[in-house]
Amino acid sequence: MKSYLNKIFKIKDYFRRDTLSIYYNGLLNDHFSEFIVSLAKHESSQAVKKKLSFLMVEVFQNIVRYSNEKKKNDCFGVRNLEDSIHIFSSNKIGLTAYEFLSTRLTELNSLDENQLKELYRDILKNGAFTEKGGGGLGLIEMARKSKNPIQKDFQKLSSDSY
């Protein structure tokens, strides 16, 4: 029991400067995402709340859309540290999703705000959607709203999963 308490203390110490810390590991679904988004309604300004809620929903939708696991063991977290809010997630995806996401995120991270806006309009105008539905519109909006590169790290688990 003492070892368990020591681990909790270390986690608490690590997050001590955060004004908001949420970490979840397990089954993610729409009901859970609604609950987590409601937690985002903390003391931030209305504009921050709106962006945070949008970004959190997009992260959840991407987990649900691209995950190839029947038994979910996904993770999601939000940290408000000093003047920045960090949203992170992890889930297992297949080769097709990996290829799409890896390529799309690299592309989006290379574009400026005006180029992102133009790409968004082009996809809407030309109807360039994927079999999953959005053509990466949510990813584009995430890049636009966050005004920061979307960080990514794909770990190869097998020949067809990441």
C-alpha positions in Angstrom: 0.0 0.0 0.0 2.8 2.4 0.8 4.3 2.0 -2.7 0.9 2.9 -4.2 0.7 6.0 -2.0 4.2 7.0 -3.0 3.2 6.8 -6.7 0.1 9.0 -6.0 2.3 11.6 -4.2 4.8 11.7 -7.1 1.9 12.3 -9.6 0.5 15.0 -7.4 3.9 16.6 -7.1 4.4 16.5 -10.9 1.1 18.3 -11.5 1.3 20.7 -8.6 1.7 23.8 -10.8 -1.3 22.9 -12.9 -4.5 24.9 -12.4 -6.4 22.0 -14.1 -5.3 18.4 -14.6 -7.4 15.6 -16.0 -6.1 12.2 -17.0 -8.3 9.3 -18.0 -7.3 5.8 -19.3 -10.1 3.4 -20.4 -13.1 3.3 -22.6 -13.9 6.5 -24.4 -17.4 7.1 -25.8 -19.8 10.0 -26.5 -21.3 10.0 -23.0 -17.8 10.2 -21.4 -16.8 13.0 -23.8 -19.8 15.1 -22.8 -18.9 14.7 -19.2 -15.2 15.7 -19.8 -16.2 18.7 -21.9 -18.4 19.9 -19.0 -15.4 19.8 -16.8 -13.7 22.3 -19.2 -16.0 25.0 -18.0 -13.6 26.2 -15.4 -12.5 29.8 -14.7 -11.2 30.6 -18.2 -12.6 33.3 -20.4 -15.5 32.4 -22.7 -13.3 32.3 -25.8 -10.9 29.9 -24.1 -13.8 27.7 -22.9 -15.2 27.6 -26.4 -11.9 26.6 -28.0 -11.1 24.1 -25.3 -14.5 22.4 -25.6 -14.1 22.3 -29.4 -10.6 20.8 -29.3 -11.6 18.3 -26.7 -14.5 17.1 -28.7 -12.3 16.8 -31.8 -9.8 14.7 -29.9 -12.6 12.4 -28.8 -14.1 12.1 -32.2 -10.7 11.2 -33.7 -10.2 8.5 -31.1 -13.6 7.0 -31.9 -13.2 7.5 -35.7 -9.6 6.1 -36.1 -9.2 3.6 -33.3 -9.2 -0.1 -34.4 -9.4 -1.6 -31.0 -12.5 -3.6 -29.9 -11.3 -3.5 -26.3 -10.6 0.1 -25.7 -7.6 1.2 -23.6 -7.4 4.8 -24.8 -6.1 7.7 -22.8 -7.0 11.4 -22.7 -5.8 14.3 -20.7 -6.0 18.1 -20.3 -3.5 20.2 -18.4 -3.7 23.9 -17.8 -0.1 24.9 -17.0 0.8 28.5 -16.5 -0.5 30.3 -19.6 -1.0 27.2 -21.8 -3.6 24.5 -22.1 -2.4 21.1 -23.3 -4.7 18.4 -24.6 -3.3 15.0 -25.3 -4.6 11.6 -26.2 -3.4 8.1 -27.1 -5.2 5.3 -28.9 -4.3 2.3 -31.1 -4.9 2.8 -34.8 -4.5 0.7 -38.0 -2.1 1.2 -40.9 -4.6 3.2 -43.1 -5.4 5.6 -40.2 -1.7 5.9 -39.4 -0.8 6.8 -43.1 -3.6 9.3 -43.3 -3.0 11.0 -39.9 0.8 11.0 -40.2 0.7 12.6 -43.7 -2.1 15.0 -42.8 -0.6 16.2 -39.6 2.8 16.8 -41.2 1.1 18.8 -44.0 -1.1 20.9 -41.5 1.9 21.7 -39.3 3.7 23.2 -42.4 0.9 25.6 -43.2 0.3 29.1 -41.9 -3.1 30.4 -40.7 -4.2 31.6 -44.1 -3.2 28.4 -45.9 -5.1 26.4 -43.3 -8.2 28.5 -43.9 -7.8 28.1 -47.7 -7.3 24.3 -47.4 -10.5 24.1 -45.3 -12.5 26.0 -47.9 -11.1 23.8 -50.7 -12.1 20.6 -49.0 -15.6 21.9 -48.4 -15.9 23.3 -52.0 -14.5 20.2 -53.8 -16.1 17.6 -51.5 -12.7 15.8 -50.8 -13.9 13.6 -48.0 -12.5 10.4 -46.7 -14.4 7.1 -46.1 -14.5 8.2 -42.4 -16.4 11.3 -43.4 -14.5 14.6 -42.8 -11.5 14.8 -45.1 -9.5 16.0 -42.1 -11.7 19.1 -41.5 -11.5 18.5 -37.8 -7.8 18.3 -37.8 -7.6 21.5 -39.9 -9.8 23.3 -37.4 -7.7 21.9 -34.5 -4.6 23.4 -36.1 -6.4 26.7 -36.7 -7.9 27.1 -33.3 -4.8 26.0 -31.3 -2.5 28.3 -33.4 0.2 25.8 -32.6 1.6 22.7 -34.4 -0.2 19.5 -33.5 2.3 17.4 -31.8 2.3 13.7 -32.7 4.3 10.6 -31.9 3.4 7.3 -33.6 4.8 4.1 -32.1 4.7 1.0 -34.4 3.1 -1.9 -32.5 2.9 -4.4 -35.3 2.9 -4.4 -39.1 -0.6 -3.0 -39.2 -1.1 -1.1 -36.0 0.3 2.0 -34.3 
